[in-house]
Amino acid sequence: MSKLPFADLHVHSFYSDGTFSPQQILKIAEDCGVGLLAVADHDTFEGSAKLCAICGDSDVQCIPAAEITCSENGHQVHVLCYRPDLTNVRFTDFVAEGRKKLDLMSVRLIEKMEKSGLNVSIEEFEEFEYDRSGGGWKALHYFVKKGLTDTLFDGFPLYDIYGCGYETAGFPSVKTAVEKIHSAKGIAIIAHPGVSIQTEDKNLFMSELQQFVSYGADGIECFYPEHSAEISDMCERLCDEKGLLKTCGSDCHGNFNSHPLCIPQKKISALRLDGIIN
């Protein structure tokens, strides 16, 4: 067990849409007392692989991870995947297909914007290069460069305006994601249900969460910056009832969001991490 007491199993690097390199993330984790860490980038294990390759001399134990984008009832839902067998080609192809769908959202958007007469083009976009440490993704930087938006965040509404949002991209269901993760002997955790399940009705929230769990999920990300104490308690109670894992994640994107690494601050010993932690 690491002498560093805390866990953060949900951090993003600049290999997806964060602003920090794996090296920077590891250093911040050490400084914050994080002894169990996972870079869980969107639909790619690239950042996680880089982190796991450099942590050998650190007191931080780093866990292979990714965040799988799903679509359920017309809404975006995420499933965190830990410790899969990355030699399983069918699984890695499944993850790569998700990443392709994520990137194709931007291609479809630019195609529609170009047809509407805006000064953008797919050819120009494909040649465009940007600094990954700025956070976000390529299209957001392209729109700023073209003067169409003032900030990266101003680009988000364009996807819905042009009908190119997550609900139209063809992402897999939660059930499919859980099954694919298990096929590679990985651990499937429902990410930040207090954000993914968009309702104020606590009974409806619990009903939807129970549905996700019924697909075979191994646990729930109970502790998350935007979870109220009530939501965390509900998640914990369900985990206790079903014997599920309990995880904690900051969803830190560096300077691209307001979630600092290791917040919420939860001790490894306060979680249930069978199979995730050695």
C-alpha positions as CSV (number, residue, x, y, z in Angstrom):
1,M,0.0,0.0,0.0
2,S,1.3,3.4,-0.9
3,K,2.2,5.8,1.9
4,L,0.2,8.4,0.0
5,P,-3.3,8.0,1.3
6,F,-5.7,9.4,-1.3
7,A,-7.2,8.1,-4.6
8,D,-8.1,9.8,-7.8
9,L,-9.2,7.4,-10.5
10,H,-10.5,9.8,-13.0
11,V,-8.1,12.4,-14.5
12,H,-7.7,13.6,-18.1
13,S,-4.4,14.3,-19.9
14,F,-3.8,16.2,-23.1
15,Y,-4.1,12.9,-24.9
16,S,-7.9,13.6,-24.8
17,D,-9.1,17.1,-23.7
18,G,-7.0,17.9,-20.6
19,T,-4.2,20.4,-20.4
20,F,-1.6,18.4,-18.4
21,S,0.9,15.8,-19.6
22,P,1.0,12.5,-17.8
23,Q,4.3,13.6,-16.2
24,Q,2.6,16.8,-14.9
25,I,-0.3,14.8,-13.6
26,L,2.0,12.4,-11.7
27,K,3.9,15.2,-10.1
28,I,0.6,17.0,-9.0
29,A,-0.7,13.6,-7.6
30,E,2.5,13.1,-5.6
31,D,2.2,16.7,-4.2
32,C,-1.4,16.1,-3.3
33,G,-0.9,12.8,-1.5
34,V,-2.5,10.7,-4.2
35,G,-1.3,7.1,-3.9
36,L,-3.7,5.6,-6.4
37,L,-4.1,7.3,-9.7
38,A,-5.7,6.7,-13.1
39,V,-5.6,8.8,-16.3
40,A,-8.9,7.9,-17.8
41,D,-8.9,9.8,-21.1
42,H,-11.9,9.7,-23.5
43,D,-11.9,6.6,-25.6
44,T,-8.2,6.2,-25.6
45,F,-5.6,4.4,-23.5
46,E,-2.7,6.5,-24.8
47,G,-2.4,8.9,-21.9
48,S,-2.9,6.0,-19.4
49,A,-0.1,4.0,-21.1
50,K,2.3,7.0,-20.9
51,L,1.5,7.4,-17.2
52,C,1.9,3.8,-16.3
53,A,5.3,3.8,-18.1
54,I,6.8,6.6,-16.0
55,C,5.5,5.8,-12.5
56,G,8.0,3.0,-11.7
57,D,10.0,5.1,-9.2
58,S,7.0,6.9,-7.8
59,D,5.1,6.2,-4.6
60,V,2.0,6.5,-6.8
61,Q,0.4,3.3,-8.1
62,C,-1.0,4.0,-11.5
63,I,-4.0,2.1,-12.9
64,P,-4.6,1.5,-16.7
65,A,-7.8,3.2,-17.5
66,A,-10.0,4.9,-20.1
67,E,-13.5,6.6,-20.1
68,I,-15.8,5.0,-22.6
69,T,-18.4,7.3,-24.2
70,C,-21.9,5.8,-24.4
71,S,-25.4,6.9,-25.3
72,E,-28.4,5.9,-23.3
73,N,-32.0,7.2,-23.8
74,G,-30.6,10.0,-26.0
75,H,-28.2,11.2,-23.3
76,Q,-24.4,11.0,-23.0
77,V,-23.2,8.5,-20.3
78,H,-19.7,7.5,-19.5
79,V,-18.3,4.1,-18.3
80,L,-14.9,4.0,-16.7
81,C,-12.8,1.0,-17.6
82,Y,-9.9,-0.2,-15.4
83,R,-7.3,-2.9,-15.9
84,P,-8.5,-4.4,-19.2
85,D,-6.4,-6.8,-21.2
86,L,-5.0,-4.5,-23.9
87,T,-3.8,-7.4,-25.9
88,N,-7.5,-8.2,-26.6
89,V,-7.7,-6.8,-30.2
90,R,-11.5,-6.9,-30.4
91,F,-11.6,-4.7,-27.3
92,T,-9.0,-2.2,-28.4
93,D,-10.7,-2.0,-31.8
94,F,-14.0,-1.2,-29.9
95,V,-12.3,1.6,-28.0
96,A,-10.7,3.0,-31.1
97,E,-14.0,3.0,-32.9
98,G,-15.4,5.1,-30.1
99,R,-12.6,7.6,-30.5
100,K,-13.3,7.7,-34.2
101,K,-16.9,8.5,-33.6
102,L,-15.9,11.2,-31.2
103,D,-13.6,12.8,-33.8
104,L,-16.2,12.4,-36.6
105,M,-18.6,14.6,-34.6
106,S,-16.2,17.5,-35.5
107,V,-15.8,16.5,-39.1
108,R,-19.6,16.3,-39.6
109,L,-20.0,19.7,-37.9
110,I,-17.4,21.4,-40.1
111,E,-19.0,19.9,-43.2
112,K,-22.3,21.3,-42.2
113,M,-20.8,24.7,-41.3
114,E,-19.0,24.8,-44.7
115,K,-22.2,24.0,-46.6
116,S,-24.0,26.8,-44.7
117,G,-21.4,29.3,-46.1
118,L,-19.1,29.8,-43.2
119,N,-15.4,30.2,-43.8
120,V,-14.3,26.6,-42.8
121,S,-13.2,23.6,-44.8
122,I,-12.4,19.9,-44.1
123,E,-9.2,20.1,-46.0
124,E,-8.0,23.1,-43.9
125,F,-9.2,21.4,-40.7
126,E,-7.2,18.2,-41.5
127,E,-4.0,20.2,-41.9
128,F,-4.6,22.4,-38.9
129,E,-2.3,21.8,-35.9
130,Y,-2.8,23.0,-32.4
131,D,-1.2,22.9,-28.9
132,R,-2.7,20.0,-27.0
133,S,-1.7,21.6,-23.7
134,G,-4.5,24.2,-24.4
135,G,-7.1,21.6,-23.5
136,G,-10.3,20.7,-25.4
137,W,-10.0,19.2,-28.8
138,K,-8.9,20.1,-32.3
139,A,-12.1,21.6,-33.6
140,L,-12.5,24.0,-30.7
141,H,-9.1,25.4,-31.4
142,Y,-9.8,25.6,-35.1
143,F,-13.0,27.7,-34.5
144,V,-11.0,30.1,-32.4
145,K,-8.3,30.3,-35.0
146,K,-10.9,31.1,-37.7
147,G,-12.4,33.8,-35.6
148,L,-15.7,32.0,-35.3
149,T,-15.5,31.8,-31.5
150,D,-13.7,33.8,-28.9
151,T,-12.9,30.9,-26.5
152,L,-12.8,27.1,-26.7
153,F,-15.9,26.9,-24.6
154,D,-17.8,29.0,-27.1
155,G,-17.5,26.1,-29.6
156,F,-19.5,23.6,-27.6
157,P,-23.0,25.0,-28.6
158,L,-22.2,24.6,-32.3
159,Y,-22.5,20.8,-32.1
160,D,-26.1,21.0,-31.0
161,I,-26.9,24.0,-33.3
162,Y,-25.9,21.9,-36.3
163,G,-27.3,18.6,-35.0
164,C,-23.9,17.0,-34.5
165,G,-24.1,16.3,-30.7
166,Y,-23.4,13.1,-28.8
167,E,-26.9,11.7,-29.3
168,T,-26.4,11.5,-33.1
169,A,-22.9,10.0,-33.1
170,G,-23.8,6.3,-32.7
171,F,-22.0,5.7,-29.5
172,P,-22.6,2.3,-27.9
173,S,-25.1,1.7,-25.1
174,V,-23.9,1.3,-21.5
175,K,-24.8,-2.4,-21.7
176,T,-22.6,-2.9,-24.7
177,A,-19.7,-1.0,-23.1
178,V,-19.9,-3.1,-19.9
179,E,-20.0,-6.3,-22.0
180,K,-17.0,-5.2,-24.1
181,I,-15.0,-4.2,-21.0
182,H,-15.7,-7.6,-19.3
183,S,-14.7,-9.4,-22.5
184,A,-11.2,-8.0,-22.0
185,K,-11.3,-8.9,-18.3
186,G,-11.6,-5.2,-17.3
187,I,-13.6,-3.5,-14.5
188,A,-16.6,-1.4,-15.5
189,I,-17.6,1.6,-13.3
190,I,-20.5,3.9,-14.0
191,A,-19.0,7.4,-14.1
192,H,-20.5,10.4,-12.3
193,P,-24.1,9.3,-12.3
194,G,-25.1,12.5,-10.6
195,V,-24.2,14.3,-13.8
196,S,-25.1,11.7,-16.4
197,I,-28.6,11.1,-15.1
198,Q,-30.3,14.4,-15.7
199,T,-33.2,14.5,-13.2
200,E,-34.1,16.2,-10.0
201,D,-36.4,13.3,-9.1
202,K,-34.4,11.1,-6.7
203,N,-36.6,8.1,-7.3
204,L,-36.1,8.4,-11.1
205,F,-32.3,8.9,-10.5
206,M,-32.1,5.7,-8.5
207,S,-34.2,3.8,-11.0
208,E,-31.9,4.8,-13.9
209,L,-28.8,4.1,-11.8
210,Q,-30.1,0.6,-10.9
211,Q,-30.8,0.0,-14.6
212,F,-27.1,0.8,-15.5
213,V,-26.0,-1.5,-12.7
214,S,-28.2,-4.2,-14.0
215,Y,-26.2,-4.3,-17.1
216,G,-23.4,-5.9,-15.1
217,A,-21.4,-2.8,-14.0
218,D,-18.9,-3.6,-11.3
219,G,-19.3,-0.4,-9.4
220,I,-20.1,3.3,-9.3
221,E,-18.0,6.5,-9.1
222,C,-19.7,7.5,-5.9
223,F,-17.5,10.5,-5.0
224,Y,-17.3,13.2,-7.6
225,P,-16.9,17.1,-7.5
226,E,-20.4,17.8,-8.7
227,H,-22.2,15.1,-6.6
228,S,-24.2,16.4,-3.6
229,A,-23.8,14.6,-0.3
230,E,-27.2,13.1,-1.0
231,I,-26.2,11.7,-4.4
232,S,-23.0,10.2,-3.0
233,D,-25.0,8.6,-0.1
234,M,-27.5,7.1,-2.6
235,C,-24.7,5.7,-4.7
236,E,-22.9,4.3,-1.7
237,R,-26.1,2.7,-0.4
238,L,-26.7,1.0,-3.7
239,C,-23.1,-0.3,-3.8
240,D,-23.5,-1.7,-0.3
241,E,-26.7,-3.4,-1.2
242,K,-25.3,-4.9,-4.4
243,G,-21.7,-5.5,-3.2
244,L,-20.4,-3.1,-5.8
245,L,-17.1,-1.2,-6.0
246,K,-17.0,2.4,-4.8
247,T,-14.6,4.8,-6.6
248,C,-13.6,8.4,-6.5
249,G,-12.6,10.7,-9.3
250,S,-11.9,14.4,-9.7
251,D,-12.5,14.4,-13.5
252,C,-9.6,16.9,-13.6
253,H,-8.9,18.4,-17.0
254,G,-6.1,20.6,-15.8
255,N,-6.9,24.2,-16.7
256,F,-9.7,23.2,-19.0
257,N,-12.2,22.8,-16.2
258,S,-12.5,23.9,-12.5
259,H,-12.0,20.4,-11.0
260,P,-8.6,20.2,-9.2
261,L,-6.9,16.9,-9.0
262,C,-7.7,15.0,-5.7
263,I,-11.0,16.8,-5.1
264,P,-13.1,15.2,-3.6
265,Q,-10.3,14.0,-1.2
266,K,-11.1,10.4,-0.4
267,K,-8.7,8.0,1.3
268,I,-8.0,4.7,-0.5
269,S,-9.1,2.9,2.6
270,A,-12.6,4.6,2.5
271,L,-13.3,3.1,-1.0
272,R,-14.1,-0.4,-2.3
273,L,-11.5,-1.2,-5.0
274,D,-11.2,-5.0,-5.2
275,G,-9.5,-5.8,-8.5
276,I,-8.6,-2.2,-9.2
277,I,-5.9,-1.9,-6.6
278,N,-3.2,-4.6,-6.3
